[in-house]
Amino acid sequence: MDHGDVIVRFDKVTFYYDENKTLLEEASFSVRENAKVTIMGQNGAGKSTIFKMITGDLKPIKGHVHISQGATIAIATQVMKKDNLEKSIEEFFETAFDKKMYDLPKRIKNVLEVVHLDAPLDKKINKYSGGQQARLLLAHALIQEPDILLLDEPTNNLDVDGISHLTRFLMEYPKTCLVISHDANFLNAFTQGILYLDSYTKKVEQYVGDYYEALGEIEAQIERERAKNAQLERSIQDRKDKINFFSHKGGKMRKLASKLRDQVEEAEENMVDERQEDKTITEFNIPTQADIVGPMVEISSVGVMVKHEPVRKFLPTPIALRKKQKLLISGPNGIGKSTLLQALASGLEEGAKIGKDVKIGYYRQDFSGLDFDKTGYQSLADMMVDPWNQEIYSTASRFLLSSEILKNKVGSLSEGQKGLLCYAQFVLQKPGLLIMDEPTNHINFRHLPIIAQALDEFEGALILVSHAYEFVDQIKITNTLELDSL
């Protein structure tokens, strides 16, 4: 595909929410028409912030963001606005256009196929699960066919077929697309370049090639920078040793020491700012509640959705989960998996009995279980009977949550940081039962093997819903409940 003129350009852009923590510092890059580009960087580096500056929701502190005149922009947001919840499917998609579209039903049908969702035109948005609403938000952006399409973690709520449909759509999409995603295989299928945000230098580096090629180039460049700095450091130390020796001598030796000092200053100026590859969380384990005997949970029936109506289904054989047992719940989108997990976690699922005094750790795919008005520190302290600063900070640091990050309100954290905060909570909570609803959402792919290992080794009971099959394969599942076969 031929790339045309530049459609997005950042010119020496500086941005921060807090002037003591700069996200971007004189960052410059450009994106050409029709390009398919991945935005990559550590959690909290500013990827979503770049999207907000492209849409105009945020303005640079310094520098300029240039968008080609007349270019249309659409972004797939992560959360449905409250004023859309009472709208029907057709009314919701009407808001994507400035004028009446007489072929709107056909357009809706086509775009819902891309996100793999069956949705009657007259059904209200509030009748759909959180995962289905995320698909509708993705479809709302796709249906506009904008000149600049912005996708933030678009595969989070898609099953394998949904990801396949979306990948095909993006490969054939004739316009510009910028994507934030941690799904490496998905990105490699269509990406033609990477914008790499370095949270250390606050710059943006640009790489051309498919995702894995660009990733390899980034890591090779990091190694070159480290090697250059290591060589300079050895040279600097050697000169400093000589300075210490010669400076105590007289005459020419003292002049030589002065010359060596000048060389040290020059070498130190030549030290390069190393790009920091994505750090990985350290291995961790989730301690288990120790005082529970017998089943953590017993399930005899579940509520599911059949043809958009709630129905109670009885299990052929009741499931009793004890320590070290892990249940995978599967089924198509819309059958009620998230609703079931929420009912289980709240103790309101009439077909299930939670063991007495069992502590439940609950990972919600939309992080709605977190109090966005509390600081990260308060969210962790709430998990402990006797909060202990040292344990809170040391646990958080294992999940790349620094003391500075913990001072911020949860609502201001990136989605990836919110996910890691949840795992830090579980470590401090020491639950008997973990209920996990799409626990890979928004999590950097580098962290996933470590998280899978922690869940596999968890000695309490685990109930899991996940479309990330490679992740699930790393966990020894002892029971499977297929909702669509009941």
Summary of the structure (lengths in Angstrom):
residues: 486
radius of gyration: 26.1
end to end distance: 47.3
largest distance: 95.9
contacts: 1536
relative contact order: 0.11
helix: 37%
strand: 23%
